[in-house]
Amino acid sequence: MSDCLFCRIVAGEIPSTTVAESETALAFYDIAPQAPVHVLVIPKQHLTSADEVAIHHGGVVDDLVMMAQRVAEIEGVRESGYRLVMNVGRDAQMTVAHLHVHVLGGRRLEWPPG
């Protein structure tokens, strides 16, 4: 989708700092980090949100989780712990309408966040 920010990042039209990449997923640093480690993991295929994922999308969510594990290892938070967040819709503060997982870590993450 030509107007999707994340699709434009995948296409190389908008720069990002890549943490990891596979055939189906891309991980890059969030430009407004909420924790010392804040990486976004996106499918290269455009899907609006987790609410759109269906059985015919194959292992897209599996791919995102596996990439998130890889990011946690690269960023050195796999042992200490990390949070995976997937927002759906405006009320959940989803600001880019492209399925993505936030990988957060690098400090003790309190609940509720804030």
C-alpha positions as MATLAB code, in Angstrom:
seq = 'MSDCLFCRIVAGEIPSTTVAESETALAFYDIAPQAPVHVLVIPKQHLTSADEVAIHHGGVVDDLVMMAQRVAEIEGVRESGYRLVMNVGRDAQMTVAHLHVHVLGGRRLEWPPG';
ca = [
       0.000    0.000    0.000;
       1.631    3.183   -1.200;
       0.224    5.350    1.609;
       1.209    2.980    4.455;
       4.234    4.195    6.418;
       5.426    0.686    7.252;
       4.969   -0.559    3.673;
       7.125    2.370    2.571;
       9.782    1.348    5.111;
       9.694   -2.233    3.763;
      10.063   -0.832    0.218;
      13.094    1.209    1.280;
      11.370    4.519    0.530;
      11.613    5.678    4.154;
      14.773    5.019    6.157;
      14.781    2.976    9.340;
      17.416    1.300   11.459;
      17.021   -2.423   10.908;
      17.548   -4.763   13.851;
      16.700   -8.006   12.018;
      15.088   -9.119    8.785;
      13.757  -12.308    7.272;
      11.971  -13.159    4.066;
       8.611  -12.310    5.663;
       9.308   -9.869    8.505;
      11.271   -6.730    9.326;
      12.342   -5.438   12.749;
      13.457   -1.845   13.272;
      13.844    0.645   16.110;
      10.795    2.706   17.099;
      11.376    6.433   16.524;
       9.634    7.296   19.822;
      10.913    4.604   22.225;
       8.948    3.878   25.391;
      11.709    1.715   26.916;
      15.477    1.310   26.477;
      14.681   -1.449   23.984;
      11.742   -0.600   21.726;
      11.708   -2.405   18.405;
       8.817   -2.821   15.988;
       8.382   -6.136   14.205;
       6.198   -6.024   11.102;
       5.201   -8.457    8.387;
       6.423   -7.412    4.953;
       2.941   -8.251    3.680;
       0.433   -5.498    4.456;
      -2.192   -6.455    7.004;
      -4.031   -3.656    8.780;
      -4.029   -5.212   12.251;
      -4.267   -8.459   14.208;
      -8.021   -8.186   13.722;
      -7.489   -8.848   10.003;
      -5.365  -11.983   10.406;
      -7.151  -15.082    9.124;
      -6.237  -18.723    8.621;
      -5.250  -18.067    4.985;
      -2.466  -15.720    6.136;
      -0.419  -18.777    7.038;
       2.134  -18.286    9.779;
       2.327  -14.484    9.788;
       1.851  -14.227   13.562;
       4.270  -17.122   14.118;
       6.830  -15.262   12.001;
       6.374  -12.093   14.062;
       6.826  -13.929   17.371;
       9.913  -15.764   16.113;
      11.382  -12.468   14.897;
      10.552  -10.863   18.275;
      12.493  -13.666   20.020;
      15.429  -12.993   17.690;
      15.237   -9.253   18.451;
      15.182   -9.964   22.203;
      18.334  -12.045   21.786;
      20.076   -9.395   19.659;
      19.116   -6.633   22.103;
      20.213   -8.673   25.138;
      16.840   -8.869   26.889;
      15.791  -12.446   26.179;
      17.036  -13.711   29.549;
      15.918  -10.743   31.692;
      12.513  -10.469   30.046;
      10.660   -8.407   27.504;
       7.121   -7.430   26.641;
       5.320   -7.999   23.341;
       2.495   -5.569   22.608;
       0.110   -5.707   19.669;
      -2.410   -2.853   19.481;
      -5.599   -2.991   17.408;
      -7.430    0.193   16.450;
      -7.414    3.839   17.472;
      -8.719    3.281   21.000;
      -5.716    1.026   21.622;
      -3.358    3.805   20.423;
      -2.528    2.059   17.137;
      -0.984    4.917   15.161;
       0.068    3.046   12.003;
      -2.536    0.811   10.372;
      -0.145   -2.039    9.595;
       0.104   -5.124   11.798;
       3.065   -4.787   14.148;
       4.441   -6.054   17.422;
       6.284   -3.812   19.870;
       9.235   -5.503   21.583;
       9.895   -3.623   24.836;
      12.603   -4.293   27.389;
      15.821   -3.150   28.953;
      14.262   -2.188   32.289;
      11.624   -3.481   34.684;
       8.302   -2.821   32.967;
       5.579   -1.858   35.416;
       1.900   -2.632   35.041;
      -0.138   -0.707   34.333;
       2.233    1.122   31.998;
       2.755    4.783   32.591;
];
